[in-house]
């Protein structure tokens, strides 16, 4: 009897889910969106951009995410979308081992767009920042803050995901700029982990071991927040810099505990892949492999450059946008309106441009 | 008046001779749960039952499923190995580096399996020498193997440049365009390990040590040696899974395997292997891993958003395990009632 009850519950539960899902079948075209690092505020901003594009282009967007950044788990999600009949898939590509499987899906006729994390072996377009160049910008900002080419002292570099090509490229760019000040001694990149707690602990240990450090630089979203806290706890003795325009990162900058954060246009990284897929699916066009630059944003307490030709905003406005997807979509309207069938069909730059 | 003595079946001993005939498998609960889920998803989304999707699901089960097979032996002996993901990764990196260095991929793959067994041996020797549970030892070797792998791969994916060898084509081939060869290897491994666990002296010893280590030692079973063998077996299976991954995907990334261990342990427990040891089911573990994959796939077929999927995954897993336990409970009750009727 009890078994029958449980069985019935299982059936009812699944049927309820099926019915619940059926009610959202308003649009004809379904696109899958697969991302890494579920719960990460920056990845959530990318997802918000994708949702805005789905709304603008009249697509049904289904999102699947995994907690970490392991390629196998993400590949399975992409495979499930392909098997379920999704007409297109946007995915970050956290590892080279996904390339073979993604190319097989592309070969079966399902268009794919990569975003945020790239494999150069995947024969699909990629939307992301110019990773080496953004590292150069960050490094240059830090060198200037430390006094230019005559700067001296120890700089610590942290990478939350050693091995991710985009992050390795950022590190390369940062180190390239730091070399312009021969008196700077770079330690790292050290593995500083991605979870907020681990990330802070790692930075605390690194600073504890190198209290003479004049600058601490992170390459991932949680770093600026961690470094801001650490700087506040130690009397703001070092220059802190890193990536992404999350609410907490901007708070650390506003309070003066961190100096600079480089944005990689999360909204664009979510919006543009869906726009490209919509244009290709509805227009029956094939997407060519290549690089679409999402643009870099430079944010200090004194200056906010949002990139992509967008109007300048104040620091407070940047903070508001970070917390409000609807306001962000409205702010990006002048940029989204430039995405016509013609501009979306134009040939992208070669993929090598990403790491120039 | 005569008295009848009945000898209880001891874990680890050969099963008593019983009358031949159809016996409902102990995994019936999880099998029912799996079939029910597939039927429900297939009813609502017929495309789910497309053979291409079903074999794709089986293929997705392969690499973690292999690790689950090894983990059954460990749980049966009351041990848990937390380093499986990084043994998988390090073995794959080792084999891929040999391939990059120009070693024949088949030979490199074989060496990778031996390397995995070597990592298991390291775990085993530390556990036995220091008389520590494997869970403690592997808490340390988890980071050691990860760190060494990162040193070896320099934080980058290892991609053998020449993939013209039959190793890559054989492992990644799909028979009739749908059946992955890797999945067939997984099934053969599962059947072989099922036989090893239930029909060989080593398997009986594993269950005996897990059931009651003191009694097993008194019975003359070399418990330390059996523990060592089990940990080496786990390492070898991680090595096999790792090198097959390189053959299947054509590359190994520095962070691959980082999130494997919890999924592997979950699959084994969902499948019916108890944490208390003394017993294990390979078939159950395979079904358990398939349940996890079917849930993941079903969420996408139903279009359930990522923000809900984590909750739904957990809830459906609990439902599946509940169904299994209730079926087992009913079987036990029925058996007890029959015994009472017989003795009454």
Interface residues (C-beta under 8 A of the other chain):
Chain A: X2 X3 X6 X7 X9 X10 X11 X13 X14 X15 X17 X18 X20 X21 X22 X24 X25 X30 X32 X35 X38 X47 X60 X62 X63 X64 X65 X66 X67 X68 X69 X70 X71 X72 X73 X75 X76 X77 X79 X80 X81 X83 X84 X85 X94 X95 X96 X97 X98 X99 X100 X101 X121 X161 X162 X163 X164 X165 X168 X191
Chain B: X32 X33 X36 X37 X40 X41 X44 X45 X47 X48 X50 X52 X53 X56 X60 X63 X150 X153 X155 X156 X157 X159 X172 X245 X248 X249 X250 X251 X252 X253 X254 X255 X256 X257 X258 X259 X260 X293 X296 X297 X298 X299 X300 X301 X302 X303 X304 X305 X306 X307 X309 X310 X312 X315 X316 X319 X320 X322 X323 X326 X327 X329 X330
